[in-house]
Each structure stands twice: as C-alpha cells, then as structure tokens.
Amino acid sequence: MFRSFILLLILSFLVSCNEKKETDEFTGLWLVKKVKVGKEEMTPNARWMNFKEDSTQISGNGWLQHSYGTWSLKDNRLKISNKNGVTDVAEPFKVELKENKMLWERKEEGQDVTVYLERINKIPSSEGNKLLGLWELKSKKIDSVDSKKLVNPKSTLYLRWDNIYVIENSLKNKKYGVYKIHGHKPELQMVNYGETPKFKFYKFTVEKDKLTLRSTDNKEELSYVRVHQFLQ
C-alpha cells in the first residue's frame, strides 16, 4: 500500500514537471509569421501574441493591442479565449514546439489551418506604424507626368495616432478625414470628411524619412519627406 502511494506520488510529480516544462517553453512573446487556411496563405501585419505565466494572454498588430483573455495548454493542445472577442468554437490547436519556432494546427469549417510562429523579444512595429507623424509633400505625379507646379511647396500630410489625417498648405487651408491601414498588405485607405466624401487607396513605401504613395489605379504618385514642425 505504501509503495503504491509512493509510486503514485512519483508519477504525479513527473506529470507536474512535464506540464511545467511544456508551459515554460510556451510562455512569452510570439510573432505570427504566416497563416495557411486550406490552400490560401496569408502574412499578418506584425501580428503578435503574448502568453503569460498566469494563464492570461494579450495580442495585437504592431503597436495596437486589440485582444485579451486566457489560455490553457495540456498534452500539446492549446485553447485560447478572448474576453473581448468572439467565442472560438473550433477544436483546440495541436501545438508543436521546436526551439524558437512554433506550429499550430487544427481544422476550421472543414479546412486545415496552420499557424507559423516565431519567438521574439519585443513587440514589433508594423509598416503602418511607420506612417505616423508629419510629412511634407515634395512632388506629385499624375499619369506619370510630374506636376510640381501644381504642388504647394508647404503642403503637409499629418497622420495622427487616432486614425485622423490632416492635409494643410501655407494658405492655412485644412482638409480632414480618416485613414486605415490594410491588415495584410502595405495599403493606405483614406476618405475625406464633408458633403462629398471620396475614397482613395494608395500603396505605400517608407524608406527612412521618405514616404511614397502610389494610387492603386496607378494614376497618382505622391512623394513626401518627414518633418517635425507644423506650417508657420
């Protein structure tokens, strides 16, 4: 009887150690490198997840945290619950850990879903985060024709943290609107306030202090440089 008790105690200890090792390897900050749903492959924009030792988790894209909740991992089966999100009714993920890389697999609505993650040390910035701030317009091309003469040399574009944009020139004319960054590609979507709102879509590139916006219909190209003072 005593030996059976000791054996049971040892087995319980070993199981506890294995579970602790499993969670120790899992906790921390992870970057979602790509997601495959069936034959479709997507690359999220700086999507990260932080699994904490107290079984809570937070996640976001770039500098924006948008989800929080809890997690549980047992026998390599992961279940995530977001307190501010939609209930996950799919089966738990099967988790495979190898050094600083992790793989999640499960079925969702009959399709195979695979998530590829990589351990990171700090929350990543997204391409959209690089757009924040004040930009001075240097050139404007319409249908590949340079139209510098039409550009006010003091025209600026201010992309605020609250997704409001302000276009201003030296005549103190201001135009306001809202903007959005596409979740899976470098695309800036803008719509102005007023009686005649117009949607505009731009592909963007940021290289150090230079910003280039190219309309998705390839009819317009805007070149900016970062500045740190508003128009005087």
Backbone as a ProteinNet text record, in pm:
[ID]
protein_1_A
[PRIMARY]
MFRSFILLLILSFLVSCNEKKETDEFTGLWLVKKVKVGKEEMTPNARWMNFKEDSTQISGNGWLQHSYGTWSLKDNRLKISNKNGVTDVAEPFKVELKENKMLWERKEEGQDVTVYLERINKIPSSEGNKLLGLWELKSKKIDSVDSKKLVNPKSTLYLRWDNIYVIENSLKNKKYGVYKIHGHKPELQMVNYGETPKFKFYKFTVEKDKLTLRSTDNKEELSYVRVHQFLQ
[TERTIARY]
83.3	0	87.5	188.5	277.7	354.8	402.2	476.5	387.9	262.2	168.6	149.9	144	127.3	249.2	369	492.9	499.9	463	466.1	370.4	251.7	153.2	204.4	271.5	327.4	435.1	521	628	569.5	469.1	405.2	339.8	275.2	211.7	315.7	430.3	538.7	594	612.1	664.8	568.6	439.7	339.1	340.4	350.4	353.9	476.1	591.5	714.8	702.7	643.7	626.4	534.4	425.4	332.9	399.8	483.6	553	652.8	724.1	819.1	747.1	630.8	551.3	509.7	460.1	415.5	532.8	645.9	764	814.8	812.1	857.6	759	634.5	528.9	513.3	527.5	501.6	600.5	554.9	640	573.9	655	607.6	637.3	534.9	546.9	494.8	562.1	521.3	459.7	342	278.4	343	417.8	490.1	398.8	312.8	216.8	106.5	-3.8	-119.7	-165.6	-186.6	-238.4	-377.8	-474.1	-611.1	-644.5	-649.2	-664.9	-544.1	-567.7	-458.5	-417.3	-490	-461.4	-360.8	-265.1	-161.7	-166.1	-161.6	-166.6	-50.5	-2.6	102.3	46	13	-42.4	57.3	4.6	86.6	130.4	252.3	311	217.7	159.3	66.3	145.5	120.3	193.4	96.6	148.3	71.5	165.4	117.9	198.7	126	183.2	124.7	198.5	126.2	188.3	177.3	263.5	271	143.8	66.2	-57	-176.5	-148.6	-251.4	-338	-290.8	-357.4	-279.1	-345	-278.3	-331.7	-244.5	-282.6	-226.1	-288.1	-238.9	-272	-204	-227.6	-153.8	-158.4	-84.8	-2.3	129	214.1	196.2	182.9	170.2	28.6	-63.7	-202.6	-232.1	-267.4	-317	-468.9	-523.8	-667.4	-740.7	-669.7	-736.6	-672.2	-752.9	-700.2	-790.8	-730.7	-809	-721.7	-752	-680.8	-636.2	-549.2	-503.8	-483	-490.9	-459.3	-391.2	-292.8	-216.1	-199.2	-248.1	-235.1	-222.4	-121.1	-94.5	-82.4	-12.5	11	-117.5	-221.8	-347	-372	-382.6	-393.4	-534.6	-587.4	-717.2	-700.3	-747.8	-736.6	-876.1	-895.8	-1024.3	-1001	-1069.9	-1060.5	-1183.9	-1162.3	-1274	-1344.4	-1277.1	-1339.6	-1358.2	-1365.5	-1378.3	-1491.3	-1497.2	-1598.4	-1554.4	-1648.6	-1617.6	-1560.6	-1448.2	-1383.9	-1448.1	-1525.2	-1596.2	-1520.3	-1407.4	-1329.1	-1252.5	-1201.4	-1124	-994.6	-934.3	-807	-697.9	-599	-485.7	-392.9	-341.3	-232.1	-103.3	-23	95.1	222.1	312.8	444.9	550.1	633.9	738.1	875.3	955.8	1092.2	1180.8	1256	1341.7	1259.9	1291.6	1222.9	1112.9	1068.5	961.3	846.2	726.7	609	510.5	439.8	342.5	209.5	100.6	-33	-109	-185	-264.6	-402	-504	-638.4	-725.4	-850.3	-946.8	-1049.5	-1082.5	-1186.1	-1281	-1405.9	-1508.3	-1464.1	-1401.8	-1360.8	-1229.3	-1164	-1036.7	-920.9	-806.4	-685.9	-631.4	-602.6	-545.7	-410.9	-309	-175.1	-123.4	-75.5	-21.8	125.8	210.5	354.7	395	461.7	501.9	650.8	704.7	846.9	861.8	945.1	962.6	1035.5	990.2	1053.7	1074.9	1154	1188.5	1112.7	1055.4	980.7	866.6	765.9	650.8	696.9	663.3	712	630.9	694.7	621.9	577.1	461.7	409.5	452.3	432.7	461	371.7	249.3	158.2	204.8	271.9	324.3	424.7	496.7	598.2	537.2	407.7	341.6	306.4	297.5	254.6	346.2	285.8	365.4	334.6	424.9	406.2	495.4	435.1	506	485.1	593.8	585.7	588.8	494.9	484.5	594.9	669.9	780.3	748.3	673.6	638.5	509.3	445.1	319.1	317.2	289	280.9	140.5	85.6	-45.6	-29.8	-68.9	-49.7	95.3	188.7	333.6	389.4	310.5	357.7	383.3	505.4	541.6	464.9	396.6	314.4	359	489.7	543.1	482.9	452	398.9	263.1	193.9	62.2	69.3	188.5	204	242.9	167.1	205.9	329.8	441.5	566.1	556	451.6	437.4	324.3	279.2	170.1	219	141.3	180	65	103.4	9.1	43.4	-54.3	-33.2	-120.3	-55.9	-125.9	-121.6	-234.5	-240.7	-261.2	-233.2	-245.4	-390	-486.8	-628.1	-694.6	-613.5	-661.8	-732	-697.9	-741.2	-623.2	-650.3	-544.4	-581.7	-478.1	-496.2	-403.3	-459.8	-381.1	-388.5	-271.6	-266.6	-167.8	-195.4	-98.6	-70.2	21.9	66.8	-41.4	-148.7	-261.4	-355.2	-313.4	-388.7	-518.7	-524.9	-638.1	-614.4	-715.1	-701.4	-813.2	-775.1	-871.8	-855.5	-967.6	-965.3	-1031.7	-990.7	-1052	-1005.1	-1042.4	-998.6	-918.6	-827.3	-745.6	-739.7	-705.4	-694.4	-581.6	-507.4	-401.4	-454	-435.6	-479	-406.7	-476.9	-421.1	-319.3	-312.8	-224.6	-132.6	-138	-50.5	-29.7	78.2	106.2	14.4	-105.9	-204.5	-268.1	-271	-331.2	-466.8	-571.4	-706.9	-751.7	-799.2	-834.1	-971.2	-1044.6	-1170.7	-1185.2	-1218.2	-1227.1	-1362.5	-1363.9	-1489	-1554.7	-1683.9	-1752.2	-1873.4	-1934.8	-2057	-2030.9	-1909	-1875.9	-1755.2	-1772.6	-1659.7	-1612.8	-1481.9	-1422.6	-1317.6	-1329.3	-1232.9	-1110.5	-993.1	-868.2	-787.4	-721.2	-643	-501.9	-402.9	-263.5	-179.3	-89.8	18.2	126.7	186.7	287.2	418.9	526.1	659.3	723.4	792.1	863.5	1009.6	1097	1241.3	1304.8	1343	1396.7	1297.2	1331.6	1243.8	1167.2	1154.5	1083.4	961.1	850.3	724.1	674.9	639.7	583.6	446.2	348.6	212.5	180.3	140.9	100.7	-43.4	-129.5	-270.3	-281.7	-376.9	-390	-430.8	-482.3	-512	-393.8	-278.6	-153.5	-164.9	-258.6	-274.1	-206.4	-173.5	-118.5	-4	101.3	214	253.1	259.3	293.1	420.2	514.2	640.7	650.7	680.4	688.4	822.8	856.5	970.6	921.6	973.1	928.3	980.9	893.9	932.2	881.9	926.4	895.4	833.5	794	727.2	607.3	500.1	383.5	411.9	326	342.3	336.4	424.5	431.1	356.4
-119.5	0	125.5	123	237.8	257	142.9	151.9	207.2	166.8	217	367.7	411	554	631.7	578.6	643.9	648.2	536.9	530.9	634	643.3	740.2	882.7	905.6	1037.2	1073.5	976.3	999.7	1029	950.5	971.4	1109.1	1149.6	1281.7	1392	1370.7	1468.4	1479.4	1362.8	1363	1431.4	1402.5	1467.1	1617.5	1657.6	1800.1	1867.1	1799	1853.2	1866.9	1766.1	1770.6	1885	1903.3	2011.6	2147	2159.2	2285.2	2313.3	2210.5	2227.8	2270.7	2210.2	2241.8	2388.6	2436.1	2575.4	2672.4	2634	2720.5	2746.3	2642.9	2658.2	2739.6	2741.3	2806.6	2954.5	2990.5	3127.9	3224.2	3349.1	3451.4	3519.2	3595.9	3677.9	3609	3600	3529.5	3616.1	3604.5	3672.8	3571.5	3602.8	3516	3544.4	3448	3467	3450.8	3350.5	3331.1	3236.8	3240.3	3155.7	3091.3	2959.9	2888.3	2835.6	2871	2821.2	2749.8	2616.4	2540.3	2563.5	2610.2	2638.6	2785.6	2865.5	3009	3039.6	3126.4	3164.1	3314.4	3354.7	3496.1	3529.9	3653.5	3702.8	3819	3798.8	3907.1	4021.2	4140	4259.5	4276.6	4230.2	4243.9	4190.6	4074.1	4012.5	3941.3	3975.7	3917.1	3866.9	3772.6	3717.8	3700.1	3738.6	3728.2	3639.3	3520.3	3423.7	3433.7	3471.7	3496.4	3375	3371.6	3256.4	3236.8	3342.9	3331.1	3287.6	3234.6	3183.1	3292.2	3415.7	3522.4	3548.6	3611.5	3641.4	3771.6	3840.4	3959.9	3946.2	4015.6	4007.7	4136.2	4155.9	4277.3	4274.3	4387.8	4408.6	4535	4522.4	4638.4	4696.8	4828.6	4895.3	4890.5	4828.8	4821.9	4688.1	4692	4572.2	4571.6	4462.5	4460.9	4344.7	4249.5	4134.2	4098.8	4043.5	3993.9	3882	3793.9	3681.8	3580.9	3452.6	3345.5	3238.9	3151	3038.7	2916.9	2798.7	2674.5	2579.3	2507.6	2412.8	2283.6	2174.9	2043.8	1938.4	1853.5	1747.5	1804.8	1919	1985.9	2029.4	2053.3	2103.7	2242.8	2341.6	2481.3	2534.7	2597.4	2663.2	2808.4	2899.8	3043.4	3102.9	3185.5	3252.5	3402.7	3480.5	3626.5	3684	3762	3818.1	3929	3987.4	4093.7	4050.8	3919.6	3869.8	3769.6	3709.2	3608.9	3473.6	3396.9	3265	3173.4	3110.4	3016.7	2879.5	2836.5	2708.9	2595.5	2625.4	2521.1	2439.3	2326.4	2239	2308	2266.4	2325.5	2302.9	2390.1	2374.5	2263.5	2185.5	2094.5	2174.5	2174.2	2259.9	2177.8	2228.5	2167.3	2274.9	2253.2	2349	2295.2	2380.9	2343	2465.4	2469.9	2583.4	2712.5	2806.4	2935	2943.6	2830.5	2827	2741.6	2774.6	2702.9	2686.9	2574.6	2542.6	2507.1	2566.5	2531.9	2469.4	2366.4	2301.9	2263.3	2281	2234	2248.5	2206.6	2223.3	2329.3	2414.7	2515.4	2509.8	2477.5	2467.5	2375.6	2264.4	2163.6	2189.7	2301.6	2333.9	2321.2	2277.2	2269.8	2410.2	2440.2	2569.6	2545.9	2615.3	2605.2	2745.3	2766.2	2895.7	2877.6	2960.8	2955	3073.9	3044.3	3149.7	3141.8	3256.3	3264.9	3350.8	3303.9	3378	3509.9	3617.5	3748.5	3807.9	3916.3	3977.5	4106.7	4167.5	4291.1	4299.7	4378	4394.5	4459.8	4402.3	4455.9	4577.1	4663.4	4773	4726.8	4773	4736.9	4840.7	4809.6	4907.5	5029.7	5006.2	5117.6	5210.2	5156	5240	5342.2	5306.1	5395.7	5518.9	5513.3	5626	5738.2	5706.5	5805.9	5927.1	6045.6	6166.5	6265.8	6362.1	6475.3	6461.2	6480	6462.8	6584.9	6629.5	6742.2	6690.9	6737.4	6693.7	6757.6	6674.3	6722.1	6716.7	6616.9	6607.2	6529.5	6555.5	6489.6	6456.4	6330.5	6288.1	6236.4	6283.7	6237.6	6176.2	6049.7	5976.3	5985.1	5970.3	5968.9	6103.9	6209.8	6344.1	6420.8	6473.7	6547.6	6679.6	6703.2	6824.4	6909.5	6932.6	7010.6	7150.8	7208	7343.9	7353.5	7240.3	7240	7215.7	7185.6	7149.4	7270.6	7295.5	7399.3	7350.4	7425.9	7376.7	7355.3	7410	7394.5	7299.2	7219.3	7126.4	7011.2	6977.2	6868.6	6770.2	6650	6543.7	6498.6	6508.7	6467.4	6345.7	6232.5	6107.9	6088.6	6109.3	6106.6	5965.2	5947	5816.1	5768.7	5862.7	5826.4	5802.8	5777.3	5747.1	5865.1	5984.9	6106.9	6160.6	6206.7	6272.4	6418.3	6502.6	6645.3	6684.4	6739.9	6793.7	6945.8	7012.4	7157.2	7219.1	7342.7	7415.6	7551.2	7626.1	7752.4	7859.6	7836.3	7929	7901	7808.3	7769.3	7696.3	7641.2	7555.9	7417.3	7363.8	7231.6	7139.4	7015.2	6911.8	6796.5	6748.5	6641.8	6516.1	6403.2	6276.7	6165.4	6043.4	5926.7	5834.6	5759.8	5666.7	5531.3	5430.3	5293.6	5224	5140.9	5060.2	4919.3	4865.7	4728.8	4630.7	4527.8	4433.6	4336.1	4320.2	4217.6	4267.1	4396.5	4449.5	4599	4656.8	4799.3	4887.2	4905.9	4987	5086.3	5212.1	5319.8	5355	5349.5	5380	5509	5606.4	5738.4	5781.5	5853	5914.2	6047.2	6150.8	6285.1	6310.2	6402	6449.7	6547.4	6571.3	6671.2	6615	6699.6	6661.2	6564.6	6565.7	6477.4	6390.4	6294.1	6207	6124.4	6109.4	6032.3	5938.4	5811.7	5713	5711.7	5703.8	5692.1	5576.3	5503	5386.8	5400.2	5388.9	5404.2	5285.8	5240.3	5153.1	5244.2	5204.8	5293.1	5220.9	5298.9	5251.8	5358.8	5315	5405.9	5364.4	5455.3	5431.9	5544.6	5512.1	5611.5	5726.4	5847.4	5962.7	5997.6	5902.2	5927.4	5836.3	5896.7	5824.6	5842.2	5731.8	5736	5670.7	5742.6	5690.9	5677.4	5558.2	5534.8	5485.4	5555.1	5515	5376.9	5299.6	5161.4	5154.3	5265	5266.9	5318.4	5343.4	5386.7	5521	5604.8	5735.1	5847.8	5823.8	5930.8	5878.1	5958.8	5925.2	6048.9	6034.8	6144.2	6109.4	6203.6	6182.3	6281.1	6228.2	6309.5	6289	6384.5	6370.3	6403.4	6330.2	6353.8	6487.5	6562.8	6688.5	6685.7	6784.4	6782.1	6911.9	6998.5	7122.1	7146.3	7197.2	7234	7362.4	7392.1	7511.8	7637.4	7730	7856.2	7966.3
0	0	0	88.4	98.9	-31.1	-92.7	-218.6	-329.8	-331.3	-432.3	-416.7	-291.5	-265.4	-314.5	-284.6	-328.2	-480.5	-545.7	-691.8	-751.6	-692.6	-740.1	-721.2	-609.6	-580.4	-681.8	-714.3	-812.6	-950.2	-989.4	-1119.8	-1127	-1018.7	-1015.3	-1028.1	-963.1	-968.9	-1110.2	-1176.6	-1313.4	-1409.8	-1394	-1479.6	-1458.1	-1331	-1298.9	-1360.2	-1354.2	-1412.6	-1563.8	-1627	-1772.7	-1814	-1736.8	-1767.9	-1748.7	-1643.1	-1618.6	-1730.3	-1775.7	-1884.6	-2011.1	-2035.2	-2154	-2152.8	-2038	-2029.9	-2028.8	-1967.7	-1966.1	-2107.9	-2191.5	-2329.4	-2412	-2369.2	-2446.2	-2412.5	-2285.4	-2243.6	-2307.6	-2322.4	-2380.9	-2499.8	-2570.6	-2681.8	-2814.4	-2900.3	-3028	-3142.5	-3257.1	-3379.8	-3475.2	-3527.8	-3627.4	-3762.8	-3814.5	-3940.3	-4061.1	-4056.4	-4165.1	-4119.3	-4194	-4165.1	-4295.1	-4291.6	-4408.1	-4375.8	-4460.3	-4447.9	-4577.7	-4572	-4695.6	-4784.8	-4906.4	-4999.8	-4998.6	-4921.9	-4916.8	-4806.4	-4838.2	-4741.9	-4718.9	-4592	-4556.1	-4463.7	-4475.9	-4387.7	-4307.5	-4180.8	-4099.1	-4082.8	-4060.8	-4047.1	-3901.5	-3872.1	-3737.7	-3628.7	-3652.8	-3556.4	-3447.9	-3322.6	-3211.2	-3104.4	-3021.9	-2910.3	-2791.4	-2674.7	-2553.1	-2452.2	-2428.1	-2334.7	-2201.2	-2096.3	-1966.7	-1875.5	-1773.5	-1683.5	-1601.7	-1583	-1503.6	-1588.1	-1707.6	-1799.5	-1862	-1858.5	-1932.9	-2061.1	-2157.9	-2284.1	-2341.7	-2415.1	-2489.2	-2629.5	-2725.1	-2862.5	-2935.8	-3049.2	-3126.2	-3258.3	-3326.3	-3451.2	-3436.7	-3447.6	-3428.8	-3290	-3284.6	-3155	-3099.1	-3170.6	-3125.6	-3059.4	-2930.3	-2862.6	-2875.3	-2930.8	-2953.9	-2887.1	-2827.8	-2767.2	-2633.7	-2544	-2417	-2366.8	-2287.1	-2235.5	-2163.8	-2183.2	-2114.1	-2213.2	-2165.5	-2247.2	-2158.1	-2219.4	-2148.1	-2245.6	-2196.2	-2277.8	-2199.6	-2256.5	-2193.3	-2301.2	-2285.3	-2383.4	-2524.5	-2533.1	-2662.1	-2731.5	-2653	-2708.4	-2648.8	-2736.9	-2693.8	-2715.3	-2611.6	-2621.2	-2578.2	-2663.1	-2637.4	-2626.1	-2524	-2504.5	-2493.1	-2576.7	-2571.4	-2503.7	-2398.8	-2323.9	-2400.8	-2498.6	-2578.1	-2723.2	-2745.8	-2882.2	-2897.3	-3015.1	-3047.1	-2991.1	-2938.3	-2883	-2990.4	-2959.4	-3052	-3034.2	-3133.7	-3123.7	-3191.4	-3253.3	-3319.8	-3216.3	-3260.7	-3172.9	-3130.7	-3017.7	-2976.3	-3081.2	-3081.1	-3171	-3121.2	-3212.4	-3181.2	-3194.1	-3088.3	-3082.2	-3096.4	-3179.3	-3194.3	-3171	-3070.1	-3033	-3069.7	-3132.3	-3164.5	-3152	-3039.9	-3008.3	-3009.3	-3098.5	-3100.1	-3205.3	-3253.5	-3353.1	-3301	-3347	-3300.7	-3416.6	-3414.5	-3518.5	-3453.3	-3501.7	-3456.2	-3572.9	-3542.7	-3647.8	-3593.9	-3677.6	-3646.2	-3771.4	-3760.2	-3868.6	-3829.6	-3925.5	-3906.4	-4025	-3997.2	-4101.2	-4215	-4177.5	-4274.9	-4344.5	-4314.5	-4378.7	-4280.1	-4331.6	-4249.8	-4226	-4099.9	-4062.9	-3996.3	-4045.1	-3987.7	-3959.2	-3836.8	-3795.9	-3762.5	-3822.9	-3800.3	-3713.5	-3601.4	-3509	-3479.3	-3436	-3401.8	-3276.6	-3182.9	-3057.6	-3083.9	-3018.4	-3031.5	-2892.5	-2886	-2757.9	-2729.5	-2834.1	-2813.7	-2914.5	-2881.1	-2969.7	-3099.4	-3213.8	-3341.2	-3385.7	-3462.2	-3525.8	-3663.6	-3705.4	-3837	-3939.5	-4066.8	-4171.2	-4152.4	-4107.8	-4084.7	-3973.7	-3871.1	-3763.2	-3814.5	-3920.9	-3977.2	-4042.9	-4073.5	-4139	-4042.1	-3914.6	-3816.8	-3817.1	-3807.8	-3799.4	-3909.9	-3925.2	-4015.7	-4138.3	-4257	-4384	-4473.2	-4537	-4630.6	-4773.8	-4854.8	-4994	-5077.2	-5150.1	-5232.9	-5381.4	-5423.4	-5564.7	-5581.3	-5694.6	-5726.4	-5874.6	-5905.3	-6044.4	-6073.3	-6184.1	-6228.5	-6366.3	-6380.1	-6506.1	-6553	-6457.2	-6482.3	-6524.5	-6518.9	-6553.5	-6425.2	-6411.5	-6291.8	-6287.5	-6178.3	-6167.3	-6049.3	-6039.1	-5927.9	-5922.1	-6038.8	-6042.5	-5973.1	-5965.1	-5903	-5752.7	-5704.3	-5563.5	-5481.2	-5376.5	-5282.4	-5208.1	-5213.1	-5151.8	-5001.7	-4940.9	-4796.9	-4759.3	-4853.7	-4825.9	-4738.6	-4636.5	-4545.9	-4526.1	-4489	-4453	-4312.2	-4221.8	-4083.3	-4055.7	-4027.4	-3995.4	-3844.2	-3779.7	-3634.8	-3581.8	-3453.5	-3388.8	-3382.5	-3386.2	-3373.6	-3508.9	-3611.7	-3746.9	-3814.9	-3772.6	-3840.7	-3921.4	-4043.7	-4120	-4143.5	-4156.2	-4182.3	-4296	-4402.5	-4513.2	-4503.4	-4500.3	-4480.1	-4577.9	-4621.1	-4702.6	-4640.2	-4701.6	-4643.1	-4645.8	-4719.6	-4720	-4602.4	-4516.7	-4397.2	-4430.4	-4549.7	-4584	-4525.1	-4458.3	-4397.2	-4444.6	-4470.5	-4505.1	-4407.1	-4354.6	-4255.8	-4312	-4257.9	-4296	-4204.8	-4239.3	-4163	-4254.5	-4193.9	-4271.8	-4202.2	-4280.7	-4230.1	-4304.1	-4232.5	-4292.2	-4313.3	-4432	-4461.5	-4369.8	-4326.3	-4229.4	-4284.3	-4417.3	-4472.8	-4584	-4616.5	-4721	-4698.8	-4753.1	-4732.6	-4817.3	-4769.7	-4841.3	-4745.3	-4785.3	-4707.5	-4768.4	-4686.3	-4732.2	-4664.9	-4745.9	-4693.8	-4745.5	-4660.9	-4703.8	-4630.8	-4706.1	-4650	-4584.1	-4487.9	-4430.5	-4528.7	-4510.9	-4592.5	-4662.9	-4744.7	-4814.4	-4929.2	-4982	-5094.9	-5059.5	-4970.3	-4933.6	-5052.4	-5062.7	-5171.8	-5114.4	-5147.6	-5100.6	-5191.9	-5128.8	-5203.5	-5145.8	-5233.6	-5192.8	-5249.5	-5160.5	-5201.6	-5154.3	-5238.9	-5195.6	-5139.5	-5028.6	-4969.4	-4944.4	-4949.8	-4911.5	-4824.2	-4720.7	-4631.2	-4628.6	-4666.5	-4662.6	-4583.3	-4460.1	-4367.6	-4352.9	-4399.6	-4382.5	-4509.3	-4600.2	-4725.3	-4736.4	-4776.4	-4793.4	-4936.6	-4999.6	-5134.4	-5133.4	-5186.1	-5200.1	-5348.3	-5389	-5528.1	-5527.9	-5599.1	-5603.2	-5665.4	-5617.4	-5664.8	-5811.6	-5867.6	-6011.2	-6093.1	-6022.1	-6086.2	-6157.5	-6116.7	-6180.9	-6103.8	-5978.8	-5895.7	-5809.9	-5797.9	-5710.9	-5631.2	-5500.5	-5410.6	-5334.1	-5329.6	-5258.5	-5143.1	-5024.7	-4903.9	-4834.1	-4747.7	-4658	-4517	-4418.7	-4280.7	-4229.4	-4163.1	-4099.1	-3955	-3876.8	-3733.6	-3683.6	-3776.8	-3738.4	-3828.8	-3770.1	-3849.4	-3926.3	-4022.1	-4104	-4017.7	-4047.2	-3972.5	-4048.2
[MASK]
++++++++++++++++++++++++++++++++++++++++++++++++++++++++++++++++++++++++++++++++++++++++++++++++++++++++++++++++++++++++++++++++++++++++++++++++++++++++++++++++++++++++++++++++++++++++++++++++++++++++++++++++++++++++++++++++++++++++

